[in-house]
Amino acid sequence: MDRLTPITPGELLEQEFLQPLGVSQYRLAKSIDVPASRMCAFAVFWD
């Protein structure tokens, strides 16, 4: 049985939410009241 390549949380965030909604990491961070540096660190850490 073939297995799918694991996807990281950063990739999931980017592909499923940010790109389709046309939202940047900065805009998402501001809208959920999280420091932009934390949002960026989350995406980079998990990629």
Phi and psi restraints in degrees (value plus and minus 20) as a CYANA .aco file:
   2 ASP   PHI     -97.3   -57.3
   2 ASP   PSI     121.6   161.6
   3 ARG   PHI    -127.2   -87.2
   3 ARG   PSI     126.6   166.6
   4 LEU   PHI     -98.8   -58.8
   4 LEU   PSI     129.7   169.7
   5 THR   PHI     -90.4   -50.4
   5 THR   PSI     110.8   150.8
   6 PRO   PHI     -80.7   -40.7
   6 PRO   PSI     124.1   164.1
   7 ILE   PHI    -130.2   -90.2
   7 ILE   PSI     118.3   158.3
   8 THR   PHI    -102.8   -62.8
   8 THR   PSI     137.2   177.2
   9 PRO   PHI     -77.9   -37.9
   9 PRO   PSI     -55.2   -15.2
  10 GLY   PHI     -83.6   -43.6
  10 GLY   PSI     -61.9   -21.9
  11 GLU   PHI     -85.2   -45.2
  11 GLU   PSI     -62.1   -22.1
  12 LEU   PHI     -80.9   -40.9
  12 LEU   PSI     -66.9   -26.9
  13 LEU   PHI     -77.2   -37.2
  13 LEU   PSI     -67.7   -27.7
  14 GLU   PHI     -85.8   -45.8
  14 GLU   PSI     -71.1   -31.1
  15 GLN   PHI     -95.8   -55.8
  15 GLN   PSI     -55.7   -15.7
  16 GLU   PHI    -114.3   -74.3
  16 GLU   PSI     -41.1    -1.1
  17 PHE   PHI    -144.4  -104.4
  17 PHE   PSI     -76.5   -36.5
  18 LEU   PHI     -85.7   -45.7
  18 LEU   PSI     -72.5   -32.5
  19 GLN   PHI     -83.3   -43.3
  19 GLN   PSI     -70.7   -30.7
  20 PRO   PHI     -81.8   -41.8
  20 PRO   PSI     -54.0   -14.0
  21 LEU   PHI    -107.4   -67.4
  21 LEU   PSI     -29.2    10.8
  22 GLY   PHI      46.5    86.5
  22 GLY   PSI      17.0    57.0
  23 VAL   PHI    -133.3   -93.3
  23 VAL   PSI     120.2   160.2
  24 SER   PHI    -107.4   -67.4
  24 SER   PSI     144.6   184.6
  25 GLN   PHI     -80.4   -40.4
  25 GLN   PSI     -59.1   -19.1
  26 TYR   PHI     -81.7   -41.7
  26 TYR   PSI     -67.5   -27.5
  27 ARG   PHI     -84.3   -44.3
  27 ARG   PSI     -61.0   -21.0
  28 LEU   PHI     -81.7   -41.7
  28 LEU   PSI     -65.9   -25.9
  29 ALA   PHI     -78.9   -38.9
  29 ALA   PSI     -65.4   -25.4
  30 LYS   PHI     -86.0   -46.0
  30 LYS   PSI     -58.0   -18.0
  31 SER   PHI     -92.0   -52.0
  31 SER   PSI     -45.1    -5.1
  32 ILE   PHI    -125.5   -85.5
  32 ILE   PSI      -8.3    31.7
  33 ASP   PHI      38.2    78.2
  33 ASP   PSI      29.4    69.4
  34 VAL   PHI    -143.0  -103.0
  34 VAL   PSI     120.7   160.7
  35 PRO   PHI     -77.3   -37.3
  35 PRO   PSI     118.1   158.1
  36 ALA   PHI     -79.2   -39.2
  36 ALA   PSI     -55.1   -15.1
  37 SER   PHI     -83.2   -43.2
  37 SER   PSI     -54.0   -14.0
  38 ARG   PHI     -89.8   -49.8
  38 ARG   PSI     -60.8   -20.8
  39 MET   PHI     -83.6   -43.6
  39 MET   PSI     -63.8   -23.8
  40 CYS   PHI     -83.8   -43.8
  40 CYS   PSI     -63.1   -23.1
  41 ALA   PHI     -82.3   -42.3
  41 ALA   PSI     -58.5   -18.5
  42 PHE   PHI     -81.8   -41.8
  42 PHE   PSI     -68.1   -28.1
  43 ALA   PHI     -86.4   -46.4
  43 ALA   PSI     -61.8   -21.8
  44 VAL   PHI     -93.4   -53.4
  44 VAL   PSI     -61.4   -21.4
  45 PHE   PHI     -78.6   -38.6
  45 PHE   PSI     -60.3   -20.3
  46 TRP   PHI    -108.7   -68.7
  46 TRP   PSI     -27.1    12.9
